[in-house]
Amino acid sequence: KTRNEDSGYAGPHLLVLADGMGGHAAGDVASSMIVGSLAHLDDEGLSAEQALGALAEQLAAANEQLREAMAENAELAGMGSTTIAMLRSGVKLVMAHIGDSRAYLLRGDQFSQITKDHSFVQQLVDEQRITPDEALHHPQRSLVTRVMTGQVQDDPDLSVRELHLGDRYLLCSDGLSDFVTAETIHEILTDAPDPEQAADRLVEVAVKASSRDNITVVLADVVDVDEEPAPSTVPQIVGAAAVAGRGRRKTRAIPVSPAEKAAALTREVSGIPAEEEVPA
């Protein structure tokens, strides 16, 4: 697409994938606001119970910020975003999910999708009106039933998982999962020696599959830093959140929005001086 409506964040303790709704206005603003609202949770000092509460509370606050932004700026009316967020607490992983973006887990030889799409087609599968194979090519497979839109009923699914050394987690927008089979994703995650090469390969394959949507992937491995070199702790931010506040849109509702906070965080971690910014 000419405008990237996805946003992704990968830090040492927090992973976020948000896919701004292509059928709504300002999907890029919505996804970047969500990343900006969650980024400060990238902290290892929370218990699993605290992490669960913090993630739920912050997502509710982010959803309220979407509602307020739309109320203050008519150009943002109707925007929305899927969200997957994972917050590590020791050997526990707290996860929140709403929409049809997906999370997968590779654990040893076992590969599984650990989120369930909030979509019309998934409802048809659950009701046994169509098969999973038919769902892959259903004309309404992009129709979501739950997503962050600023409404009070936009509640994500929350869960807590046990982390195992060697786990590889993938968060992706439907620009990948709608155009690349689960079998191919499994093969790439298994063969790639590290998350960076896996991410590059997944995007490459999705492009070759003629994906018609933004393609964003966030990958992370569970490692023991006492037994092997510690990976970088510098957060990586991609997509709309990485460029928000650089004059791309004139649709931010307040002078210091969560999207601009995400952009400021990007500058901080990448060393880009503030004077290089182009005013909105």
HULIN-V95581 format. One record per residue. N is the residue number from 1. RES is the residue in three letters. SS is DSSP state (~ for helix, > for strand, _ for the rest). OMEGA is omega in degrees with one decimal (999 if undefined). BURIAL is 1 if it has 16 or more other ideal C-beta (glycine too) atoms within 10 Angstrom, else 0. Layout:
N/RES/SS/OMEGA/BURIAL ; N/RES/SS/OMEGA/BURIAL
This chain:
1/LYS/_/179.1/0 ; 2/THR/_/178.1/0 ; 3/ARG/_/179.3/0 ; 4/ASN/_/-179.6/1 ; 5/GLU/_/176.6/1 ; 6/ASP/>/168.8/1 ; 7/SER/>/178.1/1 ; 8/GLY/>/178.8/1 ; 9/TYR/>/176.1/1 ; 10/ALA/>/176.8/1 ; 11/GLY/_/-177.0/1 ; 12/PRO/_/-177.5/1 ; 13/HIS/_/-174.1/1 ; 14/LEU/>/172.3/1 ; 15/LEU/>/179.1/1 ; 16/VAL/>/172.5/1 ; 17/LEU/>/179.4/1 ; 18/ALA/>/-179.3/1 ; 19/ASP/>/177.9/1 ; 20/GLY/>/-172.0/1 ; 21/MET/_/-178.2/1 ; 22/GLY/_/179.5/1 ; 23/GLY/_/-179.7/0 ; 24/HIS/_/173.9/1 ; 25/ALA/_/168.4/1 ; 26/ALA/_/177.2/1 ; 27/GLY/~/178.6/1 ; 28/ASP/~/177.0/1 ; 29/VAL/~/-178.9/1 ; 30/ALA/~/-177.8/1 ; 31/SER/~/-179.7/1 ; 32/SER/~/176.4/1 ; 33/MET/~/-179.8/1 ; 34/ILE/~/177.6/1 ; 35/VAL/~/178.9/1 ; 36/GLY/~/-179.9/1 ; 37/SER/~/-174.1/1 ; 38/LEU/~/-169.4/1 ; 39/ALA/~/-176.4/1 ; 40/HIS/~/177.9/0 ; 41/LEU/~/-177.2/1 ; 42/ASP/_/-172.9/1 ; 43/ASP/_/-179.3/0 ; 44/GLU/_/-174.0/0 ; 45/GLY/_/-176.8/0 ; 46/LEU/_/170.2/1 ; 47/SER/_/179.9/0 ; 48/ALA/~/179.5/1 ; 49/GLU/~/178.2/0 ; 50/GLN/~/-179.8/0 ; 51/ALA/~/179.3/1 ; 52/LEU/~/179.4/1 ; 53/GLY/~/-179.2/0 ; 54/ALA/~/-179.4/1 ; 55/LEU/~/179.0/1 ; 56/ALA/~/-178.7/0 ; 57/GLU/~/-176.7/0 ; 58/GLN/~/176.1/1 ; 59/LEU/~/175.7/1 ; 60/ALA/~/178.0/0 ; 61/ALA/~/178.5/0 ; 62/ALA/~/178.9/1 ; 63/ASN/~/176.8/1 ; 64/GLU/~/177.4/0 ; 65/GLN/~/174.7/1 ; 66/LEU/~/-178.9/1 ; 67/ARG/~/-178.9/0 ; 68/GLU/~/179.8/0 ; 69/ALA/~/179.1/1 ; 70/MET/~/178.6/1 ; 71/ALA/~/-177.1/0 ; 72/GLU/~/-175.2/0 ; 73/ASN/_/-176.6/1 ; 74/ALA/~/179.9/0 ; 75/GLU/~/-179.9/1 ; 76/LEU/~/-174.8/1 ; 77/ALA/_/176.5/0 ; 78/GLY/_/-179.5/1 ; 79/MET/_/178.3/1 ; 80/GLY/_/-178.3/1 ; 81/SER/>/165.5/1 ; 82/THR/_/177.3/1 ; 83/THR/>/163.2/1 ; 84/ILE/>/177.5/1 ; 85/ALA/>/177.2/1 ; 86/MET/>/-178.5/1 ; 87/LEU/>/-177.6/1 ; 88/ARG/>/173.2/1 ; 89/SER/>/-175.9/1 ; 90/GLY/_/178.7/0 ; 91/VAL/_/177.6/0 ; 92/LYS/>/175.9/1 ; 93/LEU/>/177.4/1 ; 94/VAL/>/-175.2/1 ; 95/MET/>/172.9/1 ; 96/ALA/>/-175.7/1 ; 97/HIS/>/171.8/1 ; 98/ILE/>/-179.4/1 ; 99/GLY/_/-177.0/1 ; 100/ASP/_/165.8/1 ; 101/SER/_/-171.1/1 ; 102/ARG/>/170.5/1 ; 103/ALA/>/178.4/1 ; 104/TYR/>/177.2/1 ; 105/LEU/>/170.1/1 ; 106/LEU/>/-179.8/1 ; 107/ARG/>/-174.2/0 ; 108/GLY/_/178.1/0 ; 109/ASP/_/-175.6/0 ; 110/GLN/>/179.4/0 ; 111/PHE/>/-177.1/1 ; 112/SER/>/170.4/0 ; 113/GLN/>/-173.8/0 ; 114/ILE/_/170.6/1 ; 115/THR/_/176.2/1 ; 116/LYS/_/-176.9/0 ; 117/ASP/_/170.4/1 ; 118/HIS/_/-173.5/1 ; 119/SER/>/178.1/1 ; 120/PHE/~/-178.7/1 ; 121/VAL/~/177.3/1 ; 122/GLN/~/175.3/1 ; 123/GLN/~/178.5/0 ; 124/LEU/~/177.3/1 ; 125/VAL/~/-179.3/1 ; 126/ASP/~/-179.9/0 ; 127/GLU/_/179.4/0 ; 128/GLN/_/176.9/0 ; 129/ARG/_/172.2/0 ; 130/ILE/_/178.3/0 ; 131/THR/_/174.8/0 ; 132/PRO/~/178.1/0 ; 133/ASP/~/178.0/0 ; 134/GLU/~/179.7/0 ; 135/ALA/~/-177.0/1 ; 136/LEU/_/-175.1/0 ; 137/HIS/_/-178.4/0 ; 138/HIS/_/-177.4/0 ; 139/PRO/_/-179.3/0 ; 140/GLN/_/-176.7/0 ; 141/ARG/_/179.8/1 ; 142/SER/_/-178.2/1 ; 143/LEU/_/-178.2/0 ; 144/VAL/>/-179.9/1 ; 145/THR/_/176.0/0 ; 146/ARG/_/-178.5/1 ; 147/VAL/_/178.3/1 ; 148/MET/>/-179.2/1 ; 149/THR/_/-177.2/1 ; 150/GLY/_/-179.9/1 ; 151/GLN/_/-174.6/0 ; 152/VAL/_/-178.2/0 ; 153/GLN/_/-178.1/0 ; 154/ASP/_/-177.8/1 ; 155/ASP/_/177.4/0 ; 156/PRO/_/169.7/1 ; 157/ASP/>/180.0/0 ; 158/LEU/>/179.2/1 ; 159/SER/>/176.1/0 ; 160/VAL/>/-178.8/0 ; 161/ARG/>/175.3/1 ; 162/GLU/>/177.5/0 ; 163/LEU/_/174.4/0 ; 164/HIS/_/175.3/0 ; 165/LEU/_/-178.9/0 ; 166/GLY/_/176.8/0 ; 167/ASP/_/172.3/1 ; 168/ARG/>/-178.7/1 ; 169/TYR/>/176.4/1 ; 170/LEU/>/169.3/1 ; 171/LEU/>/-178.0/1 ; 172/CYS/>/171.2/1 ; 173/SER/_/-175.5/1 ; 174/ASP/~/170.4/1 ; 175/GLY/~/172.3/1 ; 176/LEU/~/-168.7/1 ; 177/SER/~/178.1/1 ; 178/ASP/_/-172.5/1 ; 179/PHE/_/179.6/1 ; 180/VAL/_/-176.0/1 ; 181/THR/_/176.8/0 ; 182/ALA/~/179.3/0 ; 183/GLU/~/178.2/0 ; 184/THR/~/177.1/1 ; 185/ILE/~/177.6/1 ; 186/HIS/~/-178.1/1 ; 187/GLU/~/-179.3/0 ; 188/ILE/~/179.6/1 ; 189/LEU/~/-179.8/1 ; 190/THR/~/-173.1/0 ; 191/ASP/~/-175.1/0 ; 192/ALA/_/-178.0/1 ; 193/PRO/_/-179.3/0 ; 194/ASP/_/-177.3/0 ; 195/PRO/~/-177.8/1 ; 196/GLU/~/179.9/0 ; 197/GLN/~/176.6/0 ; 198/ALA/~/-179.8/1 ; 199/ALA/~/-179.8/1 ; 200/ASP/~/-177.8/0 ; 201/ARG/~/179.6/1 ; 202/LEU/~/179.1/1 ; 203/VAL/~/179.5/1 ; 204/GLU/~/-178.9/0 ; 205/VAL/~/178.8/1 ; 206/ALA/~/177.5/1 ; 207/VAL/~/178.9/0 ; 208/LYS/~/177.5/0 ; 209/ALA/_/177.7/1 ; 210/SER/_/175.4/0 ; 211/SER/_/-179.2/1 ; 212/ARG/_/-177.2/0 ; 213/ASP/_/173.0/1 ; 214/ASN/_/-177.9/1 ; 215/ILE/_/178.8/1 ; 216/THR/_/177.4/1 ; 217/VAL/>/174.5/1 ; 218/VAL/>/-177.6/1 ; 219/LEU/>/177.1/1 ; 220/ALA/>/173.3/1 ; 221/ASP/>/173.4/0 ; 222/VAL/_/-175.1/0 ; 223/VAL/_/175.6/0 ; 224/ASP/_/-175.1/0 ; 225/VAL/_/175.6/0 ; 226/ASP/_/-175.9/0 ; 227/GLU/_/-178.7/0 ; 228/GLU/_/-177.9/0 ; 229/PRO/_/-178.6/0 ; 230/ALA/_/175.2/0 ; 231/PRO/_/178.7/0 ; 232/SER/_/175.9/0 ; 233/THR/_/178.7/0 ; 234/VAL/_/-179.4/0 ; 235/PRO/_/173.5/1 ; 236/GLN/>/-178.5/1 ; 237/ILE/>/-177.0/1 ; 238/VAL/>/175.8/1 ; 239/GLY/>/-174.0/1 ; 240/ALA/~/-178.6/1 ; 241/ALA/~/-178.2/1 ; 242/ALA/~/-177.5/1 ; 243/VAL/~/178.4/1 ; 244/ALA/_/178.8/1 ; 245/GLY/_/-179.9/1 ; 246/ARG/_/173.5/1 ; 247/GLY/_/-177.5/0 ; 248/ARG/_/-178.3/1 ; 249/ARG/_/175.2/1 ; 250/LYS/_/-170.9/0 ; 251/THR/_/178.3/1 ; 252/ARG/_/-170.1/1 ; 253/ALA/_/-175.8/1 ; 254/ILE/_/-175.2/0 ; 255/PRO/_/-179.3/0 ; 256/VAL/_/-176.4/0 ; 257/SER/_/173.4/1 ; 258/PRO/~/178.0/1 ; 259/ALA/~/178.8/1 ; 260/GLU/~/175.2/1 ; 261/LYS/~/176.6/1 ; 262/ALA/~/178.5/1 ; 263/ALA/~/177.9/1 ; 264/ALA/~/177.0/1 ; 265/LEU/~/177.0/1 ; 266/THR/~/178.5/1 ; 267/ARG/~/-176.9/1 ; 268/GLU/~/-175.7/0 ; 269/VAL/~/-179.1/0 ; 270/SER/~/176.9/0 ; 271/GLY/_/178.7/0 ; 272/ILE/_/-179.5/0 ; 273/PRO/_/-179.4/0 ; 274/ALA/~/-177.1/0 ; 275/GLU/~/177.1/0 ; 276/GLU/~/-178.1/0 ; 277/GLU/_/173.2/0 ; 278/VAL/_/-177.5/0 ; 279/PRO/_/178.1/0 ; 280/ALA/_/999/1
